[in-house]
Amino acid sequence: MSSSKSTIAFFGATGGCTGSSLAHALREGHSCTALVRTPEKLRDILTSQYSIPTSTIAAQLTIHVGDIKDPNVVSKAIVSPNQSSHLVDIIYSGIGGTPVLGNSIREPFKITDPTICEVGMKCIFTALSNLQATGISATCDGRNPLLICISTTGVSAKHRDVPLPIYPLYHWALAAPHKDKKAMESVVINDKNEHIRDFVIVRPTLLSDSEPRGISKVRAGWEWGAKEDQEPGPRMGYYVGRKDVGEWIYRRVIAEGGWDGRCVSLTY
């Protein structure tokens, strides 16, 4: 992106990665929207964990209350908070289900909503179609929005992106969330940029709530999402911090740009 201030719609903003990106965006002066079920939870996270002043939240963040599965409320969140006749510049989805213990050795972990990522992404595209039918079809600069979404390592069909020592355990224990993330990625790629100008799929490895190390410690690899061309391939590692992932996405993808069309693996 250029140095101008983008408008950004956040989904899953109470999560660690997305919340970190939102905090950095607010701190840098961007106008943002967020769709959440509990606004007070989001406000508390921003003020207590990231020291965002309540005045900044009031001035720069428009909070919509609702469910990602409702295209009508999703539509409200992706309209620019500065110009209601245009879309936001960037749509950022970090939605995901909550992991819970499974009841069999074949499925040690489940997620509370096993299709939340796939269905949520479909609802975002439905909302874009619905807005287009009303004449709201482009950002303020006349383009489609950029889509950023958080996926995971372990779902690539091109490269192994998980270290061999944990490869079997990783796929066994995380089969359910991986299935949903992979389905979400398919929705994005199969859209073929009909609704968006491009996408950046971010695939962090196992996520940690550890103290941030700084994005200089985050290693990034990538492969093309749809294009068949030369690519360096993923970086492999064992874990990465949520707050560092969020800052990396803000600094490298939103503020700097240049990652369009790529599936980016992140790890320490």
N, C-alpha and C positions, 0 to 999 in steps of 0.2 A: 504494500500500500504506500501511498505518498505520505508526506508529512502532515497533510491536512487531517482534521479530526473526523473520523468515520462515525457513523451511527451503527450500533451493534445490538442485535437481539440475542439474548442469552436464554437457553433452555437447560435446566439442570444446574442452576446457579448456586444452589446450596451444597453442591458437591465440591470436593477439595480442589480439583483441577480447574473447573469452570469458575468457581468462586474466586480463585487466585487471579485468573485472567480478568474477570470483571473488576476486581479491586484495582489492578494495574490500569485498566482502561479508564476507570473513574478518576484515578489519581492523575492521569495524563490528560484529562479534560474532554474525553469522549462522551457523547450523549448515548445512553444505553436504555434498553428495555429488558425486562426479565419476566418470564412466566413462572410463577411458583404457586404452591398450595398455601403456604404459610408465610406471608410477607414479613412478619415480625422475626421469624427465624433468619431470613436473609439479612434483614437490617442488623440483627445482633451479630451475625457472622462478620459483616463488613466493618462494624464499629469495634467489636472486641478482638477479632483476630487480625484485622488489617488496618485498624486505626483510621478508617475513612470517616471524616467528620459528617455528622448528620446533615449539615448544611449542603455538603457535596451530594449526598444521597438525594436530598430533596430537590436539588437543582438539576442533577444530571441523570437520575435513574427513574424511569417510569415502570412501576411494578404492576403487572396484570395478574389477577388471581384466577386460577383455573387448572385444567388438566391438559397435558400434551396430546391426549387422545381426542380433544375437542377442536376441530378445525376452525370453528368460529372464534374461539378465544385465542388460538394460535395466530389467526389473521390479525387480531389487534396488536399482538406483540411484534409482528414483523413489519408493521407500518412505521415509517420514520417518526420519531417523537418530535422532530423539528418541522416536518412538512408532511401533513397527513395525506397528500396526494401522491406520495412516493413511498417506495420500499426502503428498508434499512440497507446500508451498504454491505453489512456482513451478518450472516445468520450463524450462530455458534451453538452447537448441540453437544452437551455433555451428559445427556440423560442415560440412566441405567437402572437396573433393578437392584434391590437389596439382597445380598447373599444370605441364605439360611442353610442350616444343616439338612441334608437329604435323609431319606429313610432306607437307603440300600447302599451296598458297597459299590454297585455299578454307577450310582449317582450320589457321591458324598456331599455335594453342594448343589443347591437349587437357587433360583432367584425368585423373588416374590412375584414378579410379573415377567414371565419367560419370553415375552415378545415385545417388551416396552420400547426397545431401541428401534426395531423394525417398524412397528406400528407408529411410533412417534415420528419417524422420518417420513413415512407415507403421509401423515397428517400435515407435516410442514409443506410437502409438495401439493397436497390438496388445498391448503390455505393459499398458497401462491397462485394456484389455478383459479380459486374463487375470487381472489383480489383482482386478478387479470380480467376476469369477466366484468368487474365493476369499473375498469379503467385504470386501476393501480397496478402497473406492470413493470416499473423500472425504478432504479435508484435516482437520486437527484442528478447524477451525471449521465443518465440515459442508459445505463447498463443493467444487467441482472445482478443480483447479490452474489457475493462469494459465500460458499458454505464451508464451515469448519466443523468437523465432528470428531469426537473422541471414540476410538475403537480400542483395540488391544493387540499385542503381539500374539502369535499362535494361530492367526486366521489367514495368513498369506498362502496363496496357491502357487506362488513362484519360488519362494525361498524359505529355508528354515531360519527363523528369527528367535529361537529359544535355545539356550545352551543345552548341550547333550545330557549333562548330569541331571537336569530337572525335566527334560523333554517328556518322558512318559507320565510322570506325576502331574505335570502342568496340564497336559491334555486330558488326563483322567479326571482330575479334581475340578477343572474349570470347563468341562464340556458344555454345560448349560449356558453360561454367559457367552462363551465363544460362539455357540450356534446363533444366538441373537445378534451379536456384533457382526458376524459374517453376513447374516441376512440384511442387516442395516447397510453394510457396505454395498451389497448387491443393489439395493434400492437406489443408492446414490449413483453408482457407476452406470446402472441401466437407464437412469434418467437421461443420460447422454447430453447433459447441459441444456435440457429443454427449459427448465425453470431457473437455473443458476448459470452464472458465467463460467464458474469452475468450482472445484472442491479441493480441500486439503483434509485428508483423513490422517489423524494422528493416532499412532499405535504405541502407547507406553507399555513397558513391561510391568511386572508386578508392582502395584502402587503401594507406597508407604506414607504414613503420616509423620515421618521423621522431620526434624528441623531442616529447613532449606540449606543446601550447600552452595547455591548460586548456579546460574545457568551455564557458567563456564565449565562446570563439572558434568553437564548433560551432554551425552554423545548422541548424535543423530545420524541415521542412515535412511535411505529411501528407495522406493521403487515406484514406477509409474502405475497409476490406477487403471487406466484404460489404454493408454498409448503403448505401442510395442517399439521400444527403442533402448538404447544403452542406459544402464542404471547401475549405481554403485552397490545396491542391495542394502539390507538392513544392518543395524548395529545390534550386537547381542550382549545381554547383561542380565543380572538377576533381579534388580529392582530399581525404582526411581521414585522420588518424592512428589507427592501431588502438587505442592506449592511450586516446586521447581518446574514441573510440567506446565502448570498454568502460566507462570512467568515466561517460559520459553515460547509458548504459543503466542502470548501477547507480543513479546519483543521480536521474535523471528517471523511470525506469520502475519500478524496484524500490523505492526509498526514498520517492519522492513519489507516483507513480501518476498515473492520469488519462489514460493513453494506450490504454486497452483498445479493441480492435476496429479499430485504426488501422495503416496501413502508413506508417512514418515514414522520410523521407529525411534523411540527415545529410551535411553537407559543411562545409568551412571557408568 
